[in-house]
Amino acid sequence: MSVATLTQAQQKFVWSYVCRRMADDKDPNEVIRDDYGGDWSRYLAVMVEWHGIKFCSVCGKANKEDPNFQVGGGAGGEHLCGTCAAKD
């Protein structure tokens, strides 16, 4: 997933999610500087894949914030959060 396709809210979610999980690891800002040449966008895109983050195809909510999220659960195989799946 390209970070260019992420909304600002999704970018903030990914950043917050990663920071919460890296409490005992190297500071994400250092990782971006040292391992990604300062490319914050590329880092976020890699973290989306690494952490298995999926976003609802309708509203953009992340699977990591919705226990009823359906990966590929929509009629066309799209990802749906619990709220949007209930509307489907």
Backbone as a printed PyTorch tensor [residue, N CA C, xyz], in Angstrom:
tensor([[[  0.8410,  -1.1780,   0.0000],
         [  0.0000,   0.0000,   0.0000],
         [  0.8830,   1.2360,   0.0000]],

        [[  0.5470,   2.1550,  -0.8210],
         [  1.2770,   3.4110,  -0.8810],
         [  0.7120,   4.3680,   0.1540]],

        [[  1.5880,   5.0660,   0.8300],
         [  1.1160,   6.0320,   1.8260],
         [  0.3450,   7.1530,   1.1440]],

        [[  0.5790,   7.3610,  -0.1470],
         [ -0.1550,   8.3890,  -0.8770],
         [ -1.6470,   8.0700,  -0.9110]],

        [[ -1.9980,   6.7900,  -0.7860],
         [ -3.4040,   6.4010,  -0.7950],
         [ -4.0260,   6.4530,   0.5960]],

        [[ -3.2200,   6.6780,   1.6220],
         [ -3.7320,   6.7780,   2.9860],
         [ -4.2480,   8.1880,   3.2490]],

        [[ -5.3760,   8.2600,   3.9340],
         [ -5.8570,   9.5780,   4.3440],
         [ -4.9750,  10.0700,   5.4870]],

        [[ -5.1120,  11.3220,   5.8090],
         [ -4.3330,  11.8690,   6.9250],
         [ -4.6830,  11.1460,   8.2230]],

        [[ -5.9590,  10.8330,   8.4100],
         [ -6.3800,  10.1080,   9.6210],
         [ -5.7590,   8.7180,   9.6650]],

        [[ -5.6620,   8.0440,   8.5120],
         [ -5.0600,   6.7190,   8.4620],
         [ -3.5630,   6.7930,   8.7430]],

        [[ -2.8970,   7.8130,   8.2150],
         [ -1.4780,   7.9920,   8.4910],
         [ -1.2580,   8.1850,   9.9910]],

        [[ -2.0960,   8.9940,  10.6160],
         [ -1.9870,   9.2270,  12.0610],
         [ -2.2330,   7.9320,  12.8280]],

        [[ -3.2150,   7.1320,  12.3740],
         [ -3.4920,   5.8610,  13.0360],
         [ -2.2830,   4.9440,  12.9590]],

        [[ -1.6910,   4.8100,  11.7700],
         [ -0.5330,   3.9260,  11.5950],
         [  0.6100,   4.3900,  12.4840]],

        [[  0.8810,   5.6740,  12.4910],
         [  1.9650,   6.2240,  13.3180],
         [  1.7130,   5.9180,  14.7930]],

        [[  0.5130,   6.1710,  15.2600],
         [  0.1640,   5.9220,  16.6590],
         [  0.2580,   4.4330,  16.9870]],

        [[ -0.2300,   3.5970,  16.1030],
         [ -0.1980,   2.1460,  16.3030],
         [  1.2380,   1.6580,  16.4240]],

        [[  2.0860,   2.1080,  15.5210],
         [  3.4950,   1.6950,  15.5280],
         [  4.1810,   2.1940,  16.7940]],

        [[  3.9680,   3.4280,  17.1580],
         [  4.6190,   3.9940,  18.3540],
         [  4.2230,   3.2510,  19.6170]],

        [[  2.9690,   2.8470,  19.7150],
         [  2.5060,   2.1020,  20.8980],
         [  3.1770,   0.7350,  20.9760]],

        [[  3.4570,   0.1340,  19.8500],
         [  4.0190,  -1.2120,  19.8330],
         [  5.5430,  -1.2440,  19.8630]],

        [[  6.1640,  -0.1140,  19.6980],
         [  7.6250,  -0.0650,  19.6810],
         [  8.1900,   0.5020,  20.9710]],

        [[  7.4380,   0.4410,  22.0370],
         [  7.8680,   1.0310,  23.3100],
         [  9.2280,   0.5040,  23.7640]],

        [[  9.4910,  -0.7690,  23.5120],
         [ 10.7530,  -1.3660,  23.9430],
         [ 11.7970,  -1.4220,  22.8340]],

        [[ 11.4370,  -0.9650,  21.6600],
         [ 12.3360,  -1.0020,  20.5090],
         [ 12.9590,   0.3690,  20.2630]],

        [[ 13.6970,   0.4460,  19.1870],
         [ 14.3040,   1.6980,  18.7680],
         [ 13.2250,   2.7310,  18.4390]],

        [[ 13.4510,   3.9620,  18.7680],
         [ 12.5220,   5.0530,  18.4810],
         [ 12.2070,   5.0810,  16.9840]],

        [[ 10.9120,   5.1150,  16.6130],
         [ 10.5470,   5.1350,  15.1930],
         [ 11.1950,   6.2750,  14.4160]],

        [[ 11.3940,   7.4090,  15.0640],
         [ 12.0460,   8.5290,  14.3750],
         [ 13.4880,   8.1830,  14.0020]],

        [[ 14.1600,   7.4370,  14.8800],
         [ 15.5300,   6.9910,  14.5730],
         [ 15.5130,   5.9720,  13.4360]],

        [[ 14.5360,   5.0700,  13.4580],
         [ 14.4180,   4.0680,  12.3900],
         [ 14.2080,   4.7610,  11.0500]],

        [[ 13.3220,   5.7520,  11.0310],
         [ 13.0580,   6.4820,   9.7840],
         [ 14.3320,   7.1610,   9.2950]],

        [[ 15.0380,   7.7950,  10.2060],
         [ 16.2750,   8.5000,   9.8410],
         [ 17.3500,   7.5240,   9.3810]],

        [[ 17.5710,   6.4540,  10.1660],
         [ 18.6950,   5.5470,   9.9090],
         [ 18.4300,   4.5050,   8.8270]],

        [[ 17.2140,   3.9660,   8.8030],
         [ 16.9190,   2.8520,   7.8980],
         [ 16.1380,   3.2400,   6.6480]],

        [[ 15.4710,   4.3820,   6.6900],
         [ 14.6410,   4.7940,   5.5630],
         [ 15.0920,   6.1310,   4.9700]],

        [[ 16.2690,   6.5700,   5.3470],
         [ 16.8050,   7.8140,   4.7970],
         [ 15.9050,   9.0150,   5.0130]],

        [[ 15.1490,   8.9890,   6.1040],
         [ 14.2610,  10.1040,   6.4140],
         [ 12.9240,  10.0480,   5.6830]],

        [[ 12.6730,   8.9780,   4.9350],
         [ 11.4420,   8.8680,   4.1510],
         [ 10.3020,   8.3280,   5.0140]],

        [[  9.5760,   9.2420,   5.6440],
         [  8.4780,   8.9120,   6.5380],
         [  7.3840,   8.1480,   5.8010]],

        [[  7.0800,   8.5360,   4.5820],
         [  6.0310,   7.8950,   3.7890],
         [  6.3450,   6.4310,   3.5120]],

        [[  7.5670,   6.1670,   3.1400],
         [  7.9580,   4.7790,   2.8580],
         [  7.8950,   3.9350,   4.1310]],

        [[  8.3340,   4.5150,   5.2380],
         [  8.2720,   3.8220,   6.5240],
         [  6.8310,   3.4470,   6.8670]],

        [[  5.8950,   4.3960,   6.7360],
         [  4.5000,   4.1090,   7.0460],
         [  3.9480,   3.0060,   6.1500]],

        [[  4.2700,   3.0470,   4.8760],
         [  3.7960,   2.0210,   3.9460],
         [  4.3100,   0.6390,   4.3470]],

        [[  5.5700,   0.5570,   4.7540],
         [  6.1470,  -0.7120,   5.2010],
         [  5.4740,  -1.1720,   6.4900]],

        [[  5.2020,  -0.2460,   7.3990],
         [  4.5800,  -0.5990,   8.6730],
         [  3.1410,  -1.1000,   8.4900]],

        [[  2.4210,  -0.5610,   7.5140],
         [  1.0740,  -1.0430,   7.2090],
         [  1.1480,  -2.5300,   6.8610]],

        [[  2.1020,  -2.8930,   6.0280],
         [  2.2640,  -4.2970,   5.6310],
         [  2.7820,  -5.1410,   6.7990]],

        [[  3.8040,  -4.6560,   7.4780],
         [  4.4450,  -5.4000,   8.5700],
         [  3.4470,  -5.7740,   9.6690]],

        [[  2.5850,  -4.8180,  10.0240],
         [  1.6300,  -5.0300,  11.1110],
         [  0.2840,  -5.5820,  10.6260]],

        [[  0.1630,  -5.8300,   9.3270],
         [ -1.0770,  -6.3980,   8.7980],
         [ -2.2730,  -5.4760,   8.9400]],

        [[ -2.0260,  -4.1890,   8.7940],
         [ -3.1080,  -3.2220,   8.9280],
         [ -3.8890,  -3.1660,   7.6140]],

        [[ -5.1930,  -3.3230,   7.7340],
         [ -6.1080,  -3.2140,   6.5970],
         [ -7.0850,  -2.0990,   6.9120]],

        [[ -7.5820,  -1.4460,   5.8820],
         [ -8.5370,  -0.3590,   6.0690],
         [ -9.8480,  -0.6810,   5.3860]],

        [[-10.9430,  -0.2910,   6.0220],
         [-12.2770,  -0.4980,   5.4630],
         [-12.3480,   0.2050,   4.1080]],

        [[-12.8580,  -0.5140,   3.1300],
         [-12.9660,   0.0360,   1.7750],
         [-14.0110,   1.1400,   1.6820]],

        [[-14.9010,   1.2170,   2.6570],
         [-15.9730,   2.2170,   2.6280],
         [-15.6090,   3.4520,   3.4470]],

        [[-15.2850,   3.2560,   4.7310],
         [-15.0700,   4.4090,   5.6180],
         [-13.6080,   4.6510,   5.9870]],

        [[-12.7350,   3.6730,   5.7490],
         [-11.3190,   3.8520,   6.0300],
         [-10.8620,   3.4410,   7.4160]],

        [[-11.7650,   2.9210,   8.2480],
         [-11.3980,   2.4960,   9.6020],
         [-10.4470,   1.3050,   9.5300]],

        [[ -9.5050,   1.2330,  10.4780],
         [ -8.4930,   0.1690,  10.4790],
         [ -8.9960,  -1.0900,  11.1710]],

        [[ -8.5390,  -2.2350,  10.6730],
         [ -8.9010,  -3.5150,  11.2940],
         [ -8.4060,  -3.6030,  12.7290]],

        [[ -7.3270,  -2.9250,  13.0520],
         [ -6.7420,  -2.9990,  14.3940],
         [ -7.5650,  -2.2360,  15.4300]],

        [[ -8.5520,  -1.4550,  14.9770],
         [ -9.3870,  -0.7070,  15.9100],
         [-10.8370,  -1.1920,  15.8920]],

        [[-11.1000,  -2.3250,  15.2430],
         [-12.4630,  -2.8390,  15.1410],
         [-12.4580,  -4.3640,  15.2240]],

        [[-12.9230,  -4.9150,  16.3470],
         [-12.9070,  -6.3730,  16.4990],
         [-13.8430,  -7.0960,  15.5260]],

        [[-14.7630,  -6.3680,  14.9000],
         [-15.7010,  -6.9780,  13.9510],
         [-15.3010,  -6.7620,  12.4950]],

        [[-14.0670,  -6.3300,  12.2730],
         [-13.5620,  -6.0590,  10.9280],
         [-13.5570,  -7.3480,  10.1090]],

        [[-13.9530,  -7.2400,   8.8560],
         [-13.9950,  -8.3940,   7.9590],
         [-13.0100,  -8.1700,   6.8150]],

        [[-11.9000,  -8.8850,   6.8380],
         [-10.9130,  -8.7830,   5.7630],
         [-11.4530,  -9.5610,   4.5750]],

        [[-11.6750,  -8.8550,   3.4750],
         [-12.2220,  -9.4860,   2.2790],
         [-13.6570,  -9.9310,   2.4600]],

        [[-14.3630,  -9.3210,   3.4230],
         [-15.7080,  -9.7680,   3.7510],
         [-16.8180,  -9.1710,   2.9150]],

        [[-16.5030,  -8.1770,   2.1020],
         [-17.5420,  -7.5620,   1.2790],
         [-17.8740,  -8.4110,   0.0640]],

        [[-18.9670,  -8.0660,  -0.5920],
         [-19.4240,  -8.8220,  -1.7640],
         [-18.3600,  -8.8950,  -2.8530]],

        [[-17.5920,  -7.8340,  -3.0090],
         [-16.5360,  -7.8080,  -4.0270],
         [-15.1650,  -8.1250,  -3.4630]],

        [[-15.1240,  -8.6730,  -2.2450],
         [-13.8550,  -9.0060,  -1.6150],
         [-13.1860,  -7.8460,  -0.9110]],

        [[-13.8860,  -6.7170,  -0.8170],
         [-13.2980,  -5.5590,  -0.1420],
         [-13.2990,  -5.7760,   1.3660]],

        [[-12.5010,  -4.9880,   2.0490],
         [-12.4040,  -5.0520,   3.5040],
         [-13.5000,  -4.1630,   4.0910]],

        [[-14.1680,  -4.6620,   5.1340],
         [-15.2420,  -3.8940,   5.7450],
         [-15.1340,  -3.8840,   7.2560]],

        [[-15.2880,  -2.7040,   7.8650],
         [-15.3650,  -2.6160,   9.3210],
         [-16.7360,  -3.1640,   9.7400]],

        [[-16.9140,  -3.4210,  11.0060],
         [-18.1790,  -3.9690,  11.4930],
         [-19.3770,  -3.1010,  11.1520]],

        [[-19.2220,  -1.7890,  11.2530],
         [-20.3350,  -0.8680,  10.9650],
         [-20.7360,  -0.9320,   9.5050]],

        [[-19.7540,  -0.8750,   8.6070],
         [-20.0610,  -0.8990,   7.1650],
         [-20.5380,  -2.2770,   6.7290]],

        [[-20.0570,  -3.3360,   7.3660],
         [-20.5050,  -4.6860,   7.0300],
         [-21.9720,  -4.8560,   7.3980]],

        [[-22.3850,  -4.2250,   8.5050],
         [-23.7740,  -4.3220,   8.9310],
         [-24.7110,  -3.6200,   7.9360]],

        [[-24.2010,  -2.6350,   7.2240],
         [-24.9910,  -1.9000,   6.2300],
         [-25.0690,  -2.6540,   4.9070]],

        [[-24.1010,  -3.5560,   4.6770],
         [-23.9830,  -4.2470,   3.3860],
         [-25.1010,  -5.2370,   3.1680]]])
